[in-house]
Amino acid sequence: MASERPLLTITPGASTPDEAPSPRPPAASQLPPAQPEPPLRPDRLAFSVEVPDPFCPSRRGDGPDPSASSQREREDDGDGGESRAVTIGDPLTSEAFPGNSIRTAKYSVLTFLPRNLFEQFRRLSYIYFLVITVLNQLPQVAVFGRGASVLPLAFVLFVTAVKDAYEDFRRHRSDRQENNRLASVLVPGTDSEFQPKKWKKIRVGDVVRMASSETLPADMVLLATSDPSGVAHVQTVNLDGETNLKTRYAKQETQVRFSQNGSIGGVLHCERPNRNIYGFQANLEIDDNRVSLGPSNIVLRGCELKNTTWAIGVVVYAGKETKVMLNNSGAPSKRSRLETQLNRETVILSIMLIGMCTTASVLAGIWVLNHRGELEFTQFFREKDYTTGKNYNYYGVGMQIFITFLMAVIVYQVIIPISLYISMELVRLGQAYFMGADKDLYDESSRSKFQCRALNINEDLGQIRYVFSDKTGTLTENKMEFQCTSIHGVDYSCGKDTDRYSVVVGDHLWTPKMAVKIDPQLVKLLRNGGTNKEAKLVLEFFIALAACNTIVPLVLNTRDHKQKLIDYQGESPDEQALAYAAASYGIVLVERTSGYIVIDVLGDRQRFDILGLHEFDSDRKRMSVIVGCPDQTVKLYVKDKLQNGVPEAIESLRQADIKVWILTGDKQETAISIGYSYGTSLVYILETELQEELFELATQCSVVLCCRVAPLQKAGIVALIKNRTDDMTLAIGDGANDVSMIQMADVGVGISGQEGRQAVMASDFSMGQFRFLVPLLYVLYTAFTLTTAITEWSSLLYTVLYTSLPTIVIGILDKDLSKATVLAYPKLYGSGQRDEKYNVNMFVLNMLEALWQSLVVFYIPYFAYKQSTIDISSLGDLWALAPVIVVNIQLAMDIIRWNWIIHAFVWGTVSATTICLFVIDSIWVLPGYG
Amino acid sequence: MSGSNAAAGTSNGGSGDAGGAARRNRMPKYSKFTQQELPACKPILTPKWVVSVFFLVGVIFVPIGVVSLLAARDVVEIVDRYDEACVPGNMTENKLAYIQNSTISKTAQGLSRYVKSRNDAQLRDAKKANQTSACEPERTTADGKPIVPCGLIAWSLFNDTYSFTRGNENLTVDKKDISWKSDREHKFGKDVFPSNFQNGSLIGGAKLNPDIPLSDQEDLIVWMRTAALPTFRKLYGRIYVDLKENDTITVNLLNNYNTYSFGGKKKLVLSTATWLGGKNSFLGYAYLSVEIDVLCIGFTCKLQDLV
């Protein structure tokens, strides 16, 4: 081929085009006329599920949303001014379109401080603490030391900022890596001079040459490929999560023109950038001809070119306009429900606080008014500073009331303890550690342990009502195995021994990558050079298995030079399974081009010319291939292999009244067969036009299956439930196509399975297998008891501070307590029992209990020491110690399982606080010394 | 929270098996701690258990309550308010007596502008006499000399005085060791002498002898240990003379301290000393009531359990 295009210069770094002497490609006329351009799985384009698109404001409305496909039509039918024109090979005319650099980082060096602070202060309570801190800086109002009051808030802000900065630094780094990757791009103005160019410099209109296994830098329309018929194989694992190869085509017009001229000009009109991965509409003006382009002509950013030596395409969407970036809806910061509740309770508590402070200031005002004339002489007030003649911190009655109010705010501020947030963080950190360390959540085969990627929603795991699951590879392992077969009415069950059959090619030994259990009887039948009818049928059956598919064999090198592995890449795992099965029995598919296939039949290489091919579709439920040898049709019975324990997990979830929705982009048949395998589950294929109906019907069911769902529709369904109910949702998936869904749900779980690690990156938790979900959910029900304890404790502290104890005692006290609560949790975590929801009633009840406890803690020492000479610091120590004991006993009552760590910490806290009080009192610089 | 992004992920997509062998084993290490399998007991609150705890608590509280009550009953305490009518009538006492004065229900000793108006460094160290921060409005004299001890607390030092006679016999009031030993030794310096104290135009209370170091000014030390509650008692001194029943004790007091300005009350308290501190039967009653409550609940539970 290279000889025919001498102008093509090979640029360093780029791999050379395949120069293997392949036979001259058949002319277009030789191709099967019926299918010069097989449409790329046209069934993919039909969407039957109607869901609101939460990301598209124009589609928000009360009425039923139009289907995605009709929307696309509408867009296309709309004014032509909304389409974009791209001149091939001339990026200068497309300057207006965004470049190809991407940016996922949130901050830059300059914006980090203000933006990060802004985001942190979206937490209501932080604003509260800020106000308190600022108030405390006013000299008239200051109750505590100035520095001391700044410290806690500053510490919390600092820790969070460091964490955010580190995360953003990693994002920056990956952005930079991504943007600086190289692709070979046609130098504008030249015919076929390709030069390496950084991804970020690539513009719309650039012509890019891709080599095999390269990742595509932008969305491109294919112009030509190394395959004479214009076929290119791409792996879209990062887009829709499917590992198999998909075929894309360059238009014959461009392909031919490229092979003749070595360059292509023309103008391309395409639709505006949109999120639809499976849709693309454009037309190409070339040589005054209009060629229409469809989804099978576009390759998307993030795909990998496979099994195609090279391909040339023109960039139509770059950077943030690429479909993968548009589908990456950005990680909305998730808040746990607990945190939302906490925010609400912060408001309630603030109102209480204002009430308390108003009371205090009004009482103070009354006192000041009554003693107005005497203030000057009262020893304990002393209005004036007589040395200067000025008033000493006295600004009139009104101001006095106001200042009293502010001071009361500071004194009572502890009603909302900042340490609550610190201890919550620490508790979550601890939980994450234990989740990661849990052997039960470790997946042997993929060597992946449980990862907690977002700390702030651990608690929500205990409140899930809806589970949205991706089918592909989540429920199934995406691996199929050939189990048994029935050939002409004779059943052959699978044998036990696995045996690899190898093919000798030249001096190399080619072995299929996957071994399959084989039935010795069948092998015998085949090897004995069957002359009888049965053996012949079996042979033909296996040849059909090897031939009748869209599998592309890839030859991989191994460490041993003589050994090569054949990896079958195909559109669906069932095809792969069958091809491997055939290979194990000695019928090895060795090579496939668009024109012929080479099959090694028991050591004898045979070439079959493909005369016609009818791909699998769900109506015929079969696939046919017409080859140079006899015509074969095969009907397949292969059951998708469910992941270990998936039915049990789903059953268990159902018993817990958790609703399971399975959203899949896969074929209906697979979905239904999975649905049936749960036994009693109700299968409902969504075909309704009205989301209202969908919602009502679907909520009645405990298990719902949705098929043919695009990534954003998945997110849409999740959003539907989330908006209409108060229930918590959890989304679980493993592919990049689940990313939006995972981000939309209250809790996202990524499975680090076969389909890349995209979902894991976007998720809040990641784990090895679906079944791990169950222990995860149950075990976390208990996270709430913690907060109840902390809330109480906050109220108790209020009492302590009510008596205006030295701040330092509080500081130590609260440190001890948070430690205790943090480490008290393993039992909470491990107990695995359900706890009632932490709701408003509980909150009120807790507050009342706390009020009672604080009254006891305050008044028992008060009355006991009422008529004694006790001084403020001694009584203060008592008041400080009492709540610690009360809180720990309270905590002890909530603890279900006691182990030595909990014993150590609960009782240790009490003694540690006592010791601390002694220490503080024996340091002579402190006021409590004595 | 994702560290990477959609597009970046593409770089590592694909070949899953190649890196498999190279990946280190990430199997979590087994330990009883990480797997949360530490031996644990799981106490279950069975009725029997609860009832026994109730009874146990009840039984323990009985002697404590009774002993507290008896001890409180043994304390002889005479309280008389004198700021209205000055000197009270007759008092009978026996044994050793403590004299306490209980000032004022309406003081704002807890008021922060008052409590914070002191400087501990100055009290401790003669070299730090100039440290008068936080002492407003009693920091310095009009000409800028530091006041020792500075601050409102010291300035408002209590200055009523009492003397006691039985018949013609003077009862010596021992004013030694009425303050905390640690205060004398560590908080108030032996070489710190009062200066410029109570020299301003407004006199707040007692004056101090400038020749006696602060560590020996025990009235000041007692006063500076601020009270926790608005009504408080301060130790004035001890009488080491056995007082008998029907003895008549006459108290001569100087009503110097001004509590009329804020409506405060002043009381003189004569009391015997016991381990319990003062005449306070609250603790005894508290123990007894808790004990009765607990026993009642216990019996109710027991009955319910039986029925």
Chai-1 contact restraints between the chains, C-beta under 6 A:
chainA,res_idxA,chainB,res_idxB,connection_type,confidence,min_distance_angstrom,max_distance_angstrom,comment,restraint_id
A,I102,B,A7,contact,1.0,0.0,6.0,A-B,restraint_1
A,T104,B,N5,contact,1.0,0.0,6.0,A-B,restraint_2
A,R170,B,G3,contact,1.0,0.0,6.0,A-B,restraint_3
A,S174,B,S4,contact,1.0,0.0,6.0,A-B,restraint_4
A,S174,B,A8,contact,1.0,0.0,6.0,A-B,restraint_5
A,E178,B,A7,contact,1.0,0.0,6.0,A-B,restraint_6
A,E178,B,A8,contact,1.0,0.0,6.0,A-B,restraint_7
A,T215,B,T10,contact,1.0,0.0,6.0,A-B,restraint_8
A,V237,B,G13,contact,1.0,0.0,6.0,A-B,restraint_9
A,N238,B,G9,contact,1.0,0.0,6.0,A-B,restraint_10
A,N238,B,T10,contact,1.0,0.0,6.0,A-B,restraint_11
A,N238,B,G13,contact,1.0,0.0,6.0,A-B,restraint_12
A,G302,B,A7,contact,1.0,0.0,6.0,A-B,restraint_13
A,G302,B,T10,contact,1.0,0.0,6.0,A-B,restraint_14
A,E304,B,G14,contact,1.0,0.0,6.0,A-B,restraint_15
A,V324,B,A6,contact,1.0,0.0,6.0,A-B,restraint_16
A,N328,B,A6,contact,1.0,0.0,6.0,A-B,restraint_17
A,A331,B,S2,contact,1.0,0.0,6.0,A-B,restraint_18
A,H371,B,F262,contact,1.0,0.0,6.0,A-B,restraint_19
A,E374,B,S261,contact,1.0,0.0,6.0,A-B,restraint_20
A,F377,B,S261,contact,1.0,0.0,6.0,A-B,restraint_21
A,T378,B,S261,contact,1.0,0.0,6.0,A-B,restraint_22
A,T378,B,F262,contact,1.0,0.0,6.0,A-B,restraint_23
A,Q379,B,S156,contact,1.0,0.0,6.0,A-B,restraint_24
A,Q379,B,G204,contact,1.0,0.0,6.0,A-B,restraint_25
A,F380,B,T107,contact,1.0,0.0,6.0,A-B,restraint_26
A,F380,B,A108,contact,1.0,0.0,6.0,A-B,restraint_27
A,F380,B,Y114,contact,1.0,0.0,6.0,A-B,restraint_28
A,R382,B,P137,contact,1.0,0.0,6.0,A-B,restraint_29
A,R382,B,L152,contact,1.0,0.0,6.0,A-B,restraint_30
A,D385,B,P137,contact,1.0,0.0,6.0,A-B,restraint_31
A,Y386,B,G200,contact,1.0,0.0,6.0,A-B,restraint_32
A,Y386,B,S201,contact,1.0,0.0,6.0,A-B,restraint_33
A,Y386,B,L202,contact,1.0,0.0,6.0,A-B,restraint_34
A,T387,B,A142,contact,1.0,0.0,6.0,A-B,restraint_35
A,Y392,B,E136,contact,1.0,0.0,6.0,A-B,restraint_36
A,Y392,B,P137,contact,1.0,0.0,6.0,A-B,restraint_37
A,N393,B,R113,contact,1.0,0.0,6.0,A-B,restraint_38
A,A437,B,P28,contact,1.0,0.0,6.0,A-B,restraint_39
A,A437,B,T34,contact,1.0,0.0,6.0,A-B,restraint_40
A,K439,B,P28,contact,1.0,0.0,6.0,A-B,restraint_41
A,K439,B,Q35,contact,1.0,0.0,6.0,A-B,restraint_42
A,Y442,B,M27,contact,1.0,0.0,6.0,A-B,restraint_43
A,Y442,B,P28,contact,1.0,0.0,6.0,A-B,restraint_44
A,R447,B,R23,contact,1.0,0.0,6.0,A-B,restraint_45
A,R447,B,R26,contact,1.0,0.0,6.0,A-B,restraint_46
A,K449,B,R26,contact,1.0,0.0,6.0,A-B,restraint_47
A,K449,B,P28,contact,1.0,0.0,6.0,A-B,restraint_48
A,R453,B,M1,contact,1.0,0.0,6.0,A-B,restraint_49
A,A454,B,M1,contact,1.0,0.0,6.0,A-B,restraint_50
A,G756,B,G13,contact,1.0,0.0,6.0,A-B,restraint_51
A,Q758,B,G9,contact,1.0,0.0,6.0,A-B,restraint_52
A,M761,B,S2,contact,1.0,0.0,6.0,A-B,restraint_53
A,M761,B,S4,contact,1.0,0.0,6.0,A-B,restraint_54
A,M761,B,G9,contact,1.0,0.0,6.0,A-B,restraint_55
A,A762,B,S2,contact,1.0,0.0,6.0,A-B,restraint_56
A,P826,B,Q36,contact,1.0,0.0,6.0,A-B,restraint_57
A,G830,B,Q36,contact,1.0,0.0,6.0,A-B,restraint_58
A,F863,B,F282,contact,1.0,0.0,6.0,A-B,restraint_59
A,A864,B,F282,contact,1.0,0.0,6.0,A-B,restraint_60
A,A864,B,L283,contact,1.0,0.0,6.0,A-B,restraint_61
A,Q867,B,G278,contact,1.0,0.0,6.0,A-B,restraint_62
A,Q867,B,N280,contact,1.0,0.0,6.0,A-B,restraint_63
A,S868,B,G277,contact,1.0,0.0,6.0,A-B,restraint_64
A,S868,B,G278,contact,1.0,0.0,6.0,A-B,restraint_65
A,T869,B,R233,contact,1.0,0.0,6.0,A-B,restraint_66
A,T869,B,L235,contact,1.0,0.0,6.0,A-B,restraint_67
A,D871,B,R225,contact,1.0,0.0,6.0,A-B,restraint_68
A,I872,B,T226,contact,1.0,0.0,6.0,A-B,restraint_69
A,I872,B,A228,contact,1.0,0.0,6.0,A-B,restraint_70
A,L875,B,A228,contact,1.0,0.0,6.0,A-B,restraint_71
A,R897,B,A40,contact,1.0,0.0,6.0,A-B,restraint_72
A,R897,B,K42,contact,1.0,0.0,6.0,A-B,restraint_73
A,W898,B,A40,contact,1.0,0.0,6.0,A-B,restraint_74
A,W898,B,C41,contact,1.0,0.0,6.0,A-B,restraint_75
A,N899,B,L38,contact,1.0,0.0,6.0,A-B,restraint_76
A,N899,B,A40,contact,1.0,0.0,6.0,A-B,restraint_77
A,W924,B,H186,contact,1.0,0.0,6.0,A-B,restraint_78
A,G930,B,W180,contact,1.0,0.0,6.0,A-B,restraint_79
A,G930,B,S182,contact,1.0,0.0,6.0,A-B,restraint_80
